[in-house]
Amino acid sequence: MLVKQYEAPRLRRPFNLAARQAAGFAPEELAWLDEDGVTNPVHSTP
């Protein structure tokens, strides 16, 4: 993958996975984006 090859920083969520898929991202690349399991990095404080 290009991000590994060029040591790019991790992308931040949210991802528009449908748009990335339409742009030609492979299923493996989409899975890699989501591999850390974080669904939403934004935390609200009461």
Secondary structure, 3 states (H helix, E strand, C coil): CHHHHCCCCCCCCCCCHHHHHHCCCCHHHHHHHCCCCCCCCCCCCC
